[in-house]
Amino acid sequence: MGIPVSQQAAIAKYIIGKKLKGEKRYPLTLMLEPLFQCNLECPGCGKIDYESHILKQRLSVEECMRAVDECGAPVVSVAGGEPLVHKDIKAIVDGFLARGKFIYLCTNAILLESKLDLFTPSDHFTFSVHLDGMRERHDESVGREGVFDTAVAAIREAKRRGFRVNINTTLFTTANPQEVADFFDFATNDLKVDGITASPGYHYDHAPNQDVFLGRTQSKELFRGIFKIKKDRSSKWPMSHSGLFLDFVCGNQTYQCTPWSMPCRNVFGWQKPCYLLVDEGYEPTFKALMENTDWDHYGVGRNPKCANCMAHCGFEGTAAEDSASHPLKAALAALRGPKLEGPFAPELPLMYDPAEFKRGQVSTITSVPLSSITGGASCARPKAELVNAD
């Protein structure tokens, strides 16, 4: 497993405490986006087309501390944008560490090697480096040559200095099971990363390239293909996922999303309902987010924007809840790995008529298969000017 034992224990204790209190909805990870500015323009990104004055905005250290205190989640994922661009990133990380949080600092690693002196190795702190494959594949996915080599050099140096390093891989229609398996072997055996996070790319309406996103069946087939190769090779990848989440992305669990398990705080406020849906509105406080969001309006079969989503930000929380409720089932999934043969688990039924939904008149139906929803239209928001330094 790519998750430290101390972190697993802390999360288990946290979940048990919430259950004993009878709480139904609670966060596991705070997704903190202290800025949207980035030094890349990835074709599959839905964050980079904001106007330049928005890209220059920052959450202050005080706002970041208030967000983590409001939320109370045991894990914080610091993302963006590129968080290493933020001039106060050290103070933000130090503040979270002082609160005993487990921190994942998500980075494209362009600035990582030059920023390592700001941080101290800790089992509570992990660099999560965005890598989508080997050199050609990754550089294509981020739209710039040379980024793979820069990221790999930074990972090696961070590991040499004793830091925990994960890789975070987003899979698109260009992904090939053989190539992905080769890449995960490289990350495990050569780079010796501490964890691997992998998820299908979410269909951002604002992404520059709308042809790269996987449908649900494509995602399940891709993950089964990847894990079949892993099994054949007896590879031991340190996946930073629960066994039941991996079983889900391989098509063996019928899960509904729990978007409140990873709430997002960014420069606009608390984002409804998750960090992937950018046009649903914001709340000023975490309490308001939890109370004022119509959670039943979102999820598979409930909203066309969620139709193809299998991202860990919503479904890892569902898997964690299932694991806590059914520990034997979770243990078996972790030991045996995901099931790789046989029919997929049934999809949740549609609870809306797609045509009516587009007109804003939601009606309830259950006879249309989820596979009939293929995604939304692209957005023509003007492309923002990117600024690459604070």
C-alpha positions in Angstrom: 0.0 0.0 0.0 1.1 3.5 -0.8 -0.6 5.0 2.3 1.5 5.1 5.6 0.2 3.0 8.4 0.0 6.0 10.7 -2.3 7.7 8.1 -4.5 4.6 7.7 -4.8 4.4 11.5 -5.7 8.1 11.9 -8.3 8.0 9.2 -9.8 4.8 10.6 -10.0 6.4 14.1 -11.6 9.5 12.5 -14.2 7.5 10.6 -15.1 5.5 13.7 -15.5 8.7 15.7 -17.9 10.2 13.1 -19.9 7.0 13.0 -20.2 6.9 16.8 -21.6 10.4 16.6 -24.1 9.4 14.0 -22.8 11.8 11.3 -23.7 10.8 7.8 -21.7 13.3 5.8 -18.1 14.2 6.8 -14.9 15.1 4.9 -11.9 12.8 4.7 -9.6 15.1 2.6 -9.7 18.9 2.2 -8.8 19.8 -1.4 -7.2 23.2 -1.0 -6.5 25.3 -4.1 -4.7 28.4 -2.8 -4.3 29.7 -6.4 -5.2 28.7 -10.0 -2.0 30.1 -11.5 0.2 27.4 -13.2 3.4 27.3 -15.2 1.9 24.8 -17.6 -1.1 24.8 -20.0 -2.2 21.1 -20.0 -4.8 20.3 -22.7 -7.0 18.3 -20.3 -7.0 21.0 -17.5 -10.2 22.8 -16.5 -8.5 25.4 -14.4 -6.2 27.4 -16.6 -8.7 29.5 -18.6 -9.5 32.0 -15.9 -8.8 35.7 -16.6 -5.4 36.9 -15.6 -6.6 38.9 -12.6 -8.1 35.7 -11.1 -4.9 33.8 -11.8 -3.1 36.3 -9.7 -5.3 35.8 -6.7 -4.0 33.9 -3.7 -5.5 32.5 -0.5 -3.6 33.9 2.5 -2.0 31.8 5.1 -4.7 32.8 7.5 -7.4 31.8 5.0 -5.8 28.4 4.5 -5.6 27.8 8.3 -9.2 28.8 8.7 -10.2 26.4 5.9 -8.5 23.4 7.5 -9.9 24.2 11.0 -13.4 24.7 9.6 -13.3 21.4 7.7 -11.5 19.2 10.2 -10.5 16.5 7.7 -7.4 14.5 8.7 -5.8 14.9 5.2 -5.1 18.0 3.1 -4.4 17.9 -0.6 -2.7 21.2 -1.6 -3.3 21.7 -5.3 -4.1 24.4 -7.8 -2.8 25.6 -10.2 0.8 25.0 -9.1 1.1 25.5 -5.3 4.9 25.9 -5.4 4.3 29.2 -7.1 2.6 30.5 -4.0 5.1 32.7 -2.0 3.7 31.5 1.3 3.6 27.8 0.6 6.2 26.9 3.3 4.1 28.7 5.9 0.9 27.0 4.7 2.5 23.5 4.9 4.1 24.3 8.3 0.7 25.4 9.6 -1.0 22.2 8.5 1.8 20.1 10.0 1.5 21.9 13.3 -2.2 20.8 13.3 -1.2 17.2 12.8 -2.6 16.9 9.3 -1.4 14.5 6.6 -0.4 16.7 3.6 -0.1 15.9 -0.1 1.4 18.8 -2.0 0.4 18.4 -5.6 3.0 19.7 -8.1 4.1 19.4 -11.7 7.6 19.4 -10.3 9.0 22.1 -12.6 9.9 24.2 -9.5 10.3 21.2 -7.0 14.0 20.8 -7.0 14.7 24.5 -6.4 12.1 24.5 -3.6 13.1 21.5 -1.6 15.1 23.5 0.9 11.8 25.1 2.1 10.6 21.8 3.5 11.6 19.0 6.0 10.9 15.3 5.4 8.1 13.9 7.5 5.7 10.9 7.4 2.9 13.5 7.5 4.1 15.3 4.3 4.2 13.9 0.7 5.0 15.5 -2.6 2.4 14.3 -5.1 4.0 14.7 -8.5 1.8 14.8 -11.6 3.2 12.3 -14.1 0.9 10.8 -16.8 3.4 8.4 -18.3 6.9 8.0 -19.7 8.6 10.9 -21.5 6.7 11.1 -24.7 3.3 10.4 -23.2 3.7 12.8 -20.3 5.2 15.7 -22.3 2.3 15.3 -24.7 -0.3 15.4 -21.9 1.2 18.6 -20.4 1.8 20.3 -23.8 5.5 20.9 -23.3 8.7 19.0 -24.0 11.2 18.4 -21.3 8.8 18.4 -18.3 9.1 14.6 -17.8 12.9 14.8 -17.4 12.6 17.8 -15.0 10.0 16.0 -12.9 12.0 12.7 -12.8 15.2 14.6 -11.7 13.2 16.4 -9.0 11.7 13.1 -7.7 15.2 11.5 -7.5 16.5 14.4 -5.5 13.5 14.6 -3.2 13.8 10.9 -2.5 17.6 11.3 -1.9 16.8 13.9 0.7 14.4 11.6 2.5 11.0 13.0 1.3 7.9 10.9 0.7 7.0 11.2 -3.0 3.9 9.9 -4.8 3.0 10.2 -8.4 -0.4 11.3 -9.5 -1.5 9.9 -12.9 -4.5 11.0 -14.9 -5.6 8.6 -17.6 -7.1 9.8 -20.9 -8.3 8.1 -24.1 -4.7 8.0 -25.3 -3.7 5.7 -22.4 -2.5 2.2 -23.4 -2.6 -0.6 -20.7 0.9 -1.8 -21.6 2.4 1.6 -21.5 0.7 2.4 -18.2 2.0 -0.8 -16.7 5.5 -0.1 -17.9 5.3 3.3 -16.4 4.1 2.1 -13.0 6.9 -0.5 -13.0 9.4 2.3 -13.7 7.9 4.5 -11.0 8.0 1.6 -8.5 11.4 0.0 -9.3 13.5 2.8 -10.7 12.1 6.0 -9.0 11.0 4.0 -5.9 8.1 6.3 -5.3 6.1 5.8 -2.1 2.7 5.7 -3.7 0.8 5.8 -7.0 -2.5 7.6 -7.5 -4.3 6.9 -10.8 -7.7 8.1 -11.9 -9.7 8.6 -15.1 -9.6 12.2 -16.3 -12.7 14.2 -15.5 -14.6 15.7 -18.4 -14.0 19.4 -17.8 -16.2 21.5 -20.0 -13.5 24.2 -19.9 -10.6 22.0 -20.9 -8.9 23.1 -24.2 -9.1 19.6 -25.6 -12.5 17.9 -25.4 -11.5 14.6 -27.1 -9.3 13.1 -24.4 -11.9 12.0 -21.8 -12.8 8.4 -21.1 -16.4 7.1 -20.8 -17.2 4.7 -17.9 -16.9 1.5 -19.9 -13.6 2.7 -21.4 -12.3 3.5 -17.9 -13.2 0.0 -16.6 -11.7 -1.8 -19.5 -8.5 0.3 -19.3 -8.0 -0.4 -15.6 -8.7 -4.1 -16.0 -6.2 -4.2 -18.8 -3.6 -2.5 -16.6 -4.1 -4.7 -13.6 -4.1 -7.9 -15.8 -0.5 -7.0 -16.8 0.4 -6.3 -13.2 -0.9 -9.7 -12.2 1.0 -11.4 -15.1 4.2 -9.7 -14.1 3.7 -10.1 -10.3 4.4 -6.4 -10.1 4.1 -4.8 -6.6 2.9 -1.2 -7.2 2.4 0.9 -4.1 -1.1 2.1 -5.0 -2.4 5.0 -2.9 -5.9 3.7 -3.1 -8.1 1.4 -1.0 -8.6 -2.1 -2.4 -12.4 -1.4 -2.9 -11.7 1.8 -4.9 -9.5 -0.2 -7.3 -12.2 -2.8 -7.5 -14.6 0.0 -8.4 -12.6 1.4 -11.2 -12.2 -2.1 -12.6 -16.0 -2.3 -12.8 -16.8 -4.5 -9.9 -18.6 -2.2 -7.5 -21.8 -0.2 -8.0 -20.9 3.0 -6.1 -22.5 6.4 -5.8 -20.3 9.4 -5.4 -19.8 11.0 -2.0 -18.6 14.5 -3.0 -18.6 15.8 0.5 -15.7 13.4 1.3 -13.3 15.8 -0.5 -14.6 19.4 -0.2 -12.8 22.1 -2.1 -11.7 25.5 -0.8 -10.3 27.9 -3.4 -9.9 31.6 -4.1 -13.7 31.9 -4.8 -14.8 30.1 -1.6 -16.1 26.6 -0.8 -16.9 25.1 -4.2 -20.2 23.2 -4.8 -20.2 20.2 -4.8 -16.6 19.2 -5.5 -13.4 20.6 -7.1 -14.3 19.1 -10.5 -17.5 21.0 -11.1 -16.6 24.6 -11.6 -19.9 26.3 -12.4 -22.2 25.2 -9.5 -21.6 28.0 -7.1 -19.7 28.7 -3.9 -20.4 29.2 -0.2 -18.5 31.4 2.3 -18.0 28.7 4.9 -17.6 25.0 5.2 -20.8 24.8 7.3 -22.7 26.7 4.6 -21.3 24.3 2.0 -22.6 21.2 3.9 -26.0 22.8 4.7 -26.8 24.6 1.5 -25.6 22.1 -1.2 -28.3 19.9 -2.7 -26.1 16.8 -2.5 -28.9 14.6 -4.0 -28.7 16.7 -7.2 -25.2 15.3 -7.9 -23.7 11.9 -8.7 -24.0 9.0 -11.1 -27.5 8.9 -12.6 -28.5 12.2 -11.0 -26.7 14.8 -13.0 -25.3 14.6 -16.6 -22.1 16.4 -15.6 -21.3 13.4 -13.3 -22.2 10.7 -15.9 -18.7 9.6 -16.8 -16.9 10.5 -13.6 -15.0 7.8 -11.7 -12.5 10.1 -10.0 -11.1 9.2 -6.6 -12.2 12.6 -5.1 -15.8 11.3 -4.9 -15.5 7.5 -5.0 -12.6 6.9 -2.7 -14.7 8.3 0.1 -17.5 5.8 -0.9 -15.0 3.0 -0.8 -13.7 4.1 2.6 -17.3 4.1 4.0 -17.8 0.7 2.5 -14.5 -0.5 4.0 -15.5 0.7 7.5 -18.9 -0.9 7.2 -17.6 -4.2 5.7 -14.0 -4.7 6.9 -13.9 -8.4 5.8 -15.0 -7.4 2.2 -12.3 -4.6 2.3 -9.6 -7.0 3.5 -10.4 -9.5 0.8 -10.3 -6.8 -1.9 -6.9 -5.6 -0.6 -5.5 -9.1 -0.5 -6.7 -10.5 -3.9 -6.7 -7.2 -5.9 -9.5 -6.1 -8.2 -11.5 -8.8 -10.1 -10.4 -8.7 -13.7 -12.8 -11.1 -15.5 -16.6 -11.4 -15.8 -19.4 -8.9 -16.4 -19.2 -5.4 -14.9 -21.3 -4.6 -11.9 -24.6 -2.9 -12.9 -24.7 0.9 -13.3 -26.9 3.1 -11.2 -30.1 4.0 -13.1 -30.7 7.4 -14.6 -33.0 9.5 -12.4 -33.6 12.2 -15.0 -34.5 12.6 -18.7 -31.4 14.0 -20.4 -33.4 16.2 -22.8 -35.5 17.6 -20.0 -32.5 18.3 -17.8 -30.9 20.4 -20.5 -34.1 22.5 -20.5 -34.0 22.8 -16.7 -37.1 20.6 -16.2 -35.9 17.5 -14.3 -38.1 14.5 -14.5 -37.5 11.0 -13.0 -36.9 8.0 -15.3 -35.2 4.7 -14.7 -35.2 3.0 -18.0 -32.4 4.8 -19.8 -28.9 3.1 -19.5 -26.2 5.3 -18.1 -24.0 4.5 -21.0 -26.3 6.6 -23.2 -24.9 9.7 -21.7 -21.6 10.7 -23.4 -20.8 14.1 -22.0 -21.5 17.8 -22.4 -20.5 20.5 -24.9 -17.4 22.5 -24.7 -17.3 26.0 -23.2 -16.2 29.0 -25.2 -14.8 30.9 -22.2 -11.9 33.2 -23.4 -8.5 31.7 -22.7 -6.7 33.5 -19.9 -3.3 35.0 -20.0 -1.0 32.8 -17.8 1.5 34.4 -15.4 4.3 32.2 -14.3 5.7 33.8 -11.2 4.5 35.5 -8.0 
